[in-house]
Amino acid sequence: MFASRVTLNDIARATGLSRSGVSRALRNDPRVPAATCERVQAIARKLGYRPDPELSAALRLLRERKAGRYVETLAFLSWHEDRIERAGNLYTRRLFHGARTHAEALGYRLEEYWAREPGMTPRRLQSVLVNRGVRGVLAGPVADEDSRTFAFAWERFSVVAATAAFPDVTMHRARPRNFENSRLALAEAHALGYRRIGLMLDDYVNERSAHAIRSAYLDYQYTRAGLPRLPVLELCGLGPDPGPESARAPEAEPEYKRFAAWRLKHRPDVILASRVVFYEWLRRARLRVPEEVGFISLEGVNEGQAFSHIDQHPDRVGAAGIDLLIAVLNHNTRGVPGEALMVTVAGAWVPGASTRRQPPHGAASSTRRSRAASPVLPEQQPE
């Protein structure tokens, strides 16, 4: 015998509320006091109530059709110097496009709200979102200094962050899988025959990755017998979104000198870099890539670059953020969660012209002294 399903009418009789009142309380409808929602949900659990997902989906579709095919708008908050479509940051553009495409496929609209728009303040942005009926917010990448001074009323919205920013705020998040991505790059370098694998890691990325990149590097060295254990070159001061000019700026000179000394002392045959701009220092040192040293970017590449790299799949990170945000909206929960969820997205290895298969161990040194032809990267062309 199957036990009869507990219905809304059963809960209504137990709580003394109407059927529609019970329905709203189970959905955390903002029109119902929080204490009432908690009481109704506690009684529903005691009775053994389980929602029917197929019926819920059908009723939701019916409500939308009655409302004239209403399409809910979600907000994507951006902080770059310019709007996303004009910004030079390829990662954020891919993240936004992936999120928007996935939102549209699920019946939502995703619109960019530019936090750096002239005259925009956190309070004004909050007012704009409330007046436009926006319930869900996907926060895009943002510099730490901006995130710590952005006094926004997160408690009024359902929020997911597709970034490691806002470290002082508990948020649901969608992120790249930094530890596994770094391990993948190390394994691919090893498979190509590289043995003296170096890591250039700046403090900004190190903090943002929760030290996952450094941990993966040290773990890989520890678990590979016979692999030389080169120290991590930890660098400072590049900031959140450095371009090639950052690596050439006068304030970067002390860090370049540390790089030059580290390279001469430890002689890496391939360098994993947390920043693609570190290639500028290889150029300055007149290192031939990939003949004398290989180069692998852990953060992806910019348009037109041919480096071997890890594609962090920011488009999939954005889509995962939308999935998580819609789940939060469907539970009608807002504000800072008691326990935050995190969805991580695996990256992929993309071979390029900055690495090549190494000769058998022992023949490498003589090969590096040769002048054999090899692929020429665009950045190596005479200036």
C-alpha positions in Angstrom: 0.0 0.0 0.0 1.3 3.5 -0.9 0.9 6.2 1.8 -1.3 9.0 0.7 0.5 12.2 -0.3 0.2 15.1 2.2 -1.5 17.9 0.5 -1.7 21.7 1.0 -5.2 21.2 2.4 -3.8 18.9 5.1 -1.3 21.6 6.1 -4.0 24.2 6.0 -6.1 22.3 8.4 -3.1 21.8 10.7 -2.1 25.4 10.7 -5.5 27.1 10.5 -4.4 29.0 7.4 -6.0 29.1 3.9 -4.7 26.8 1.2 -3.3 29.9 -0.7 -1.7 31.1 2.5 0.0 27.8 3.1 1.3 27.9 -0.5 2.8 31.3 -0.1 4.4 30.4 3.2 6.0 27.3 1.7 7.5 29.5 -1.1 8.8 32.1 1.4 6.6 34.7 -0.3 7.8 38.1 1.0 4.1 39.0 1.7 4.1 36.4 4.5 5.9 37.1 7.8 9.1 35.1 8.2 7.8 33.7 11.5 4.7 32.4 9.8 6.8 30.8 7.0 8.9 29.0 9.5 5.9 27.8 11.5 4.1 26.4 8.4 7.3 24.8 7.0 8.0 23.1 10.4 4.4 21.7 10.5 4.7 20.6 6.8 7.9 18.7 7.6 6.3 17.1 10.6 3.4 15.9 8.5 5.8 14.5 5.9 4.9 17.0 3.1 7.0 16.7 -0.1 6.3 19.0 -3.0 5.6 17.5 -6.4 8.3 19.0 -8.7 6.3 18.2 -11.9 3.2 19.8 -10.6 5.1 22.8 -9.3 6.7 23.4 -12.7 3.3 23.1 -14.4 1.7 25.6 -12.1 4.7 28.0 -12.5 4.3 27.8 -16.3 0.5 28.4 -16.0 1.1 31.5 -13.9 3.6 32.9 -16.4 1.2 32.3 -19.3 -1.6 34.0 -17.4 0.7 37.0 -16.8 1.3 37.4 -20.5 4.5 35.4 -20.8 6.3 37.5 -18.3 10.1 37.2 -18.6 12.0 37.9 -15.4 15.1 40.1 -15.6 18.2 39.2 -13.7 21.0 41.7 -13.0 24.7 41.2 -13.8 26.8 43.7 -11.9 30.0 44.7 -13.6 32.9 46.9 -12.3 35.3 47.3 -15.2 36.5 50.7 -16.4 34.0 50.4 -19.3 30.9 48.4 -20.1 31.5 44.7 -20.8 31.1 44.9 -24.6 33.8 47.5 -24.8 36.0 46.3 -22.0 39.3 44.7 -22.8 38.9 41.9 -20.3 38.1 38.8 -22.3 37.4 36.6 -19.2 34.6 38.9 -18.1 33.1 39.2 -21.6 33.0 35.4 -21.9 31.6 35.0 -18.5 28.8 37.5 -19.2 28.0 36.0 -22.6 27.8 32.5 -21.2 25.6 33.6 -18.3 23.3 35.6 -20.6 22.9 32.8 -23.2 22.1 30.3 -20.5 19.6 32.6 -18.8 17.8 33.2 -22.1 17.7 29.4 -22.7 16.0 29.0 -19.3 13.4 31.8 -20.0 15.1 34.7 -18.2 16.7 38.0 -19.3 20.1 39.0 -18.1 21.0 42.7 -18.2 24.3 44.4 -17.3 24.3 47.0 -14.6 27.5 49.0 -14.6 28.5 49.9 -11.1 31.1 52.5 -12.4 28.6 54.4 -14.5 29.1 58.1 -13.9 26.9 59.2 -11.0 26.2 55.6 -9.9 26.4 54.8 -6.2 25.6 51.6 -4.4 22.4 53.2 -3.0 21.3 54.5 -6.4 22.0 51.1 -8.0 20.0 49.4 -5.3 17.1 51.8 -6.0 17.2 51.1 -9.7 17.1 47.4 -9.2 14.2 47.5 -6.8 12.2 49.9 -9.0 12.7 47.6 -12.0 11.5 44.6 -10.0 14.9 42.8 -10.1 15.1 40.0 -7.5 18.2 38.1 -8.6 21.8 39.5 -8.9 24.8 37.8 -10.4 27.9 39.7 -9.3 30.8 39.7 -11.9 34.5 40.0 -11.3 35.6 43.0 -9.3 38.8 44.3 -7.8 39.2 43.8 -4.0 39.4 47.5 -3.3 36.1 48.1 -5.1 34.4 45.1 -3.4 35.4 46.3 0.1 34.1 49.8 -0.4 30.9 48.8 -2.2 28.3 49.3 0.5 25.4 47.4 -1.2 22.2 46.1 0.5 22.8 42.5 -0.5 20.1 41.4 1.9 17.4 42.7 -0.4 18.2 40.4 -3.3 18.9 36.8 -4.1 22.7 36.9 -4.9 25.3 34.7 -6.5 28.9 35.9 -7.1 30.8 34.6 -10.1 34.0 35.9 -8.5 36.1 35.5 -5.4 35.5 39.2 -4.5 33.5 40.4 -1.5 35.6 38.2 0.8 33.9 39.8 3.8 30.4 38.8 2.6 29.1 35.3 2.7 27.8 34.5 -0.8 26.9 31.6 -3.0 29.6 31.4 -5.7 30.5 30.0 -9.0 34.2 29.7 -9.6 36.9 28.1 -11.8 38.4 24.9 -10.3 41.8 26.4 -9.6 43.5 23.5 -7.9 42.5 21.0 -10.5 43.3 23.4 -13.4 46.8 24.0 -12.0 47.3 20.2 -11.6 46.2 19.8 -15.2 48.8 22.3 -16.5 51.5 20.6 -14.5 50.6 17.2 -15.8 50.6 18.4 -19.4 54.0 20.1 -18.9 55.4 16.9 -17.4 53.9 14.9 -20.3 55.7 17.1 -22.8 59.0 16.2 -21.1 59.6 19.3 -19.0 61.2 18.5 -15.7 62.3 21.8 -14.2 58.9 23.3 -13.9 58.7 26.8 -12.4 55.8 28.8 -11.1 55.4 32.6 -11.2 52.6 33.5 -8.9 51.4 37.0 -8.0 49.9 37.8 -4.6 46.6 39.0 -6.0 45.8 35.7 -7.8 47.2 33.7 -4.9 44.7 35.3 -2.6 41.8 35.1 -5.0 42.5 31.4 -5.6 42.6 30.7 -1.8 46.2 29.6 -2.4 45.0 26.7 -4.6 47.5 27.3 -7.4 50.5 27.2 -5.0 49.1 24.2 -3.2 48.7 22.3 -6.5 52.2 23.1 -7.5 53.8 22.0 -4.2 51.6 18.9 -4.1 52.7 18.0 -7.6 56.3 18.3 -6.8 55.9 16.3 -3.6 54.2 13.4 -5.3 56.5 13.1 -8.3 59.7 11.3 -7.4 62.8 12.7 -9.1 61.2 16.0 -10.1 63.3 19.0 -9.1 61.6 21.1 -6.5 61.9 24.6 -7.6 60.7 27.3 -5.2 57.6 29.3 -6.1 58.5 32.8 -7.3 55.9 34.9 -5.4 55.4 38.4 -6.9 53.6 41.5 -5.6 51.9 44.7 -6.8 50.4 43.9 -10.2 46.8 44.5 -9.1 43.6 43.0 -10.4 43.7 43.4 -14.2 47.3 44.2 -15.4 48.1 44.8 -19.0 51.6 44.6 -20.6 52.3 48.1 -19.5 52.0 47.0 -15.9 54.9 44.6 -16.3 57.0 47.4 -17.9 56.1 50.1 -15.3 58.9 51.5 -13.1 57.2 50.2 -9.9 57.5 46.6 -11.3 61.3 46.9 -11.7 62.1 45.3 -8.2 59.9 42.3 -9.1 61.5 41.9 -12.5 64.9 41.8 -10.9 63.6 39.1 -8.5 62.4 37.1 -11.5 65.8 37.5 -13.3 67.7 36.2 -10.2 65.2 33.3 -9.7 65.5 32.2 -13.3 69.3 32.3 -13.3 69.5 30.4 -10.1 66.9 27.7 -10.7 67.0 27.4 -14.5 63.3 26.4 -15.2 62.8 24.7 -18.5 59.1 25.8 -18.5 57.3 28.5 -16.5 53.7 28.3 -15.3 52.4 31.9 -14.9 49.4 33.1 -13.0 49.4 36.1 -15.3 49.8 36.1 -19.0 51.6 39.5 -18.8 54.6 37.7 -17.2 55.6 36.8 -20.7 56.8 40.4 -21.1 59.6 39.6 -18.6 60.7 36.6 -20.7 60.8 38.9 -23.7 62.9 41.5 -21.8 65.3 38.8 -20.7 65.7 37.8 -24.4 64.6 34.2 -23.7 63.6 32.3 -26.8 60.2 30.7 -26.3 59.8 27.7 -26.6 63.4 26.9 -27.6 65.0 28.0 -24.3 62.0 28.0 -22.0 58.4 27.0 -22.3 55.6 29.3 -21.1 52.1 28.3 -19.9 49.4 30.8 -18.8 47.1 29.6 -16.0 44.6 32.4 -16.5 43.9 31.9 -20.2 45.0 34.2 -23.0 44.0 37.5 -24.6 42.7 37.7 -28.1 45.4 37.0 -30.7 47.8 35.2 -28.3 49.1 31.7 -29.1 50.3 30.6 -25.7 49.7 27.2 -24.3 47.2 27.8 -21.5 44.4 26.6 -19.3 41.0 27.7 -20.6 39.1 28.4 -17.4 35.8 28.2 -19.4 34.4 31.5 -18.0 31.3 31.0 -20.2 30.5 27.9 -18.2 31.3 29.6 -14.9 28.7 32.2 -15.9 26.1 29.5 -16.8 26.8 27.7 -13.5 26.2 31.0 -11.7 22.8 31.4 -13.4 21.8 27.8 -12.5 22.7 28.5 -8.9 20.9 31.9 -8.9 17.7 30.4 -10.3 17.8 27.7 -7.6 18.1 30.4 -4.9 15.2 32.4 -6.5 13.0 29.3 -6.7 13.5 28.9 -2.9 12.6 32.6 -2.5 15.6 33.2 -0.3 17.3 36.6 -0.1 20.3 38.1 1.5 23.4 36.6 3.0 23.0 32.8 3.4 23.7 30.9 6.6 25.7 28.3 4.6 27.0 29.3 1.2 27.2 27.0 -1.7 30.0 26.9 -4.3 29.9 25.5 -7.8 33.3 25.0 -9.4 33.9 24.5 -13.1 36.8 22.4 -14.6 39.1 24.0 -17.1 40.7 22.5 -20.2 44.3 22.3 -21.5 44.9 24.2 -24.8 48.3 23.6 -26.4 50.0 26.5 -28.2 53.2 27.7 -29.7 54.9 28.5 -26.3 55.6 24.9 -25.5 56.9 21.9 -27.4 57.8 18.3 -26.7 61.2 18.0 -25.0 64.0 15.6 -26.2 64.8 12.6 -24.0 66.3 13.5 -20.6 70.0 14.3 -21.0 69.8 15.7 -24.5 67.9 18.8 -23.5 70.9 21.0 -22.7 72.5 20.5 -26.1 69.2 21.1 -27.8 68.7 24.4 -26.1 72.0 25.6 -27.4 70.9 24.8 -31.0 69.3 27.4 -33.2 66.7 25.0 -34.6 63.7 26.7 -36.1 60.5 26.7 -34.1 57.1 28.4 -34.0 57.4 32.1 -33.6 54.9 33.8 -31.3 53.4 37.2 -32.4 55.0 38.9 -29.4 58.5 37.7 -30.5 58.4 39.6 -33.8 61.0 42.4 -34.0 59.6 45.6 -32.6 
